[in-house]
């Protein structure tokens, strides 16, 4: 039986590109929480038709990065403290699995990742600090030997980058974060899976507590200011 030819279009590629660009802008804070997004404006900015923009916005809404705006249209999703705390719970569990697998394999974290992370930490460049932190955790996921871990956690990191960017603009990453990273890396290299799991869970918990507390303060400050 002869099958009809499959029709290919460039639309899916356009949708993916628009989705990726908007996701980066939201994650990095270029598009702020609550900022309204319109199909017409985005279509004009990307020099495309409204259809791929609509599809990209639907994907972003499904993934929790945009939400319905008052009236009509969509806006960048507001940062929610409880949601971020839940994301950190998931990250902590996946990180724990990653370090256990990495330690059992006798893997080693690239020392260049550690060196660059400590250097960036001294620059106070918020986006560079976030990228360095992400690079360390991605190195752990790679060292685990299980590619499903990185795939499972990738979307969550975009949510975490949002809150890290929002908080670190006004209060920098805690000073001992790279000491914690180094201790985790050493436990992995030593093959001490239990210690590596303990350290990475404490690391994720401390990050969650501090960042959500600061985010709560910022949200409360905005509410108070709006009422004044």
C-alpha positions, 0 to 999 in steps of 0.5 A, spaced: 500 500 500 502 506 497 502 511 503 501 519 501 507 523 502 507 527 509 507 534 509 512 538 513 511 545 515 516 550 519 510 552 524 513 547 529 520 549 529 517 557 530 513 555 536 519 551 539 523 557 538 518 562 540 517 558 546 524 558 548 525 565 547 520 567 552 521 561 557 529 564 557 526 571 558 521 569 564 526 565 567 531 571 567 526 576 569 526 580 563 519 579 562 517 580 570 511 577 574 505 580 572 507 582 565 501 582 560 503 578 554 499 579 547 499 575 541 499 581 537 505 585 540 509 578 540 508 576 533 510 583 531 517 583 536 518 576 533 516 578 526 511 572 525 504 570 524 500 570 531 499 562 530 506 560 532 505 565 538 499 562 540 501 555 540 508 557 544 503 561 549 499 555 550 505 551 552 508 556 557 501 556 560 501 548 561 508 549 564 506 554 569 510 560 566 504 564 564 497 565 566 490 568 565 490 575 565 485 579 569 480 581 563 483 577 557 489 575 555 495 572 559 501 574 563 507 572 566 505 567 572 506 571 579 511 567 583 508 563 589 512 561 595 508 555 596 509 553 589 517 554 589 517 550 596 514 544 592 519 545 586 525 545 591 522 538 594 522 535 587 529 538 586 532 535 593 529 528 591 532 528 584 539 531 587 539 526 592 538 520 587 543 523 582 549 524 588 547 517 590 548 514 583 554 518 582 558 516 588 556 509 587 559 509 580 565 513 583 564 519 579 568 525 579 565 532 578 569 536 574 574 541 578 573 546 572 566 547 574 568 548 581 573 553 580 569 557 575 563 557 580 567 560 586 570 565 581 563 567 579 561 568 586 566 573 587 563 577 581 556 578 584 553 578 577 546 575 579 545 571 572 552 568 572 551 566 579 545 562 577 548 559 571 554 557 575 550 554 580 546 550 575 552 548 571 554 544 578 548 541 579 548 539 571 555 536 572 552 531 578 546 529 573 551 527 568 555 524 573 549 519 575 549 516 569 542 516 568 539 521 563 532 521 565 534 525 572 536 531 568 530 531 563 526 530 569 528 536 573 530 541 567 523 544 567 523 545 574 530 549 574 526 554 570 522 556 575 528 556 580 532 560 576 526 565 576 526 566 584 533 566 584 533 571 579 528 575 583 531 574 590 538 575 588 538 582 585 537 584 592 540 579 596 546 575 594 547 568 594 549 566 601 556 566 602 558 558 603 554 555 597 560 553 594 563 550 600 557 546 600 558 544 593 565 542 594 563 538 600 558 534 596 563 533 590 568 530 595 563 525 598 561 523 591 569 522 589 570 518 595 564 514 594 560 515 600 553 515 597 550 516 604 554 522 606 553 525 599 545 524 599 545 527 606 549 533 604 545 535 598 538 534 601 541 539 607 543 544 601 537 544 597 533 545 604 537 551 606 536 554 599 529 553 599 528 556 606 532 562 605 530 563 598 522 562 599 523 567 606 526 572 602 521 572 596 515 572 602 518 578 604 519 581 597 511 580 596 509 582 602 513 589 601 510 590 594 503 588 598 504 593 603 507 599 598 501 598 594 496 599 600 500 605 602 
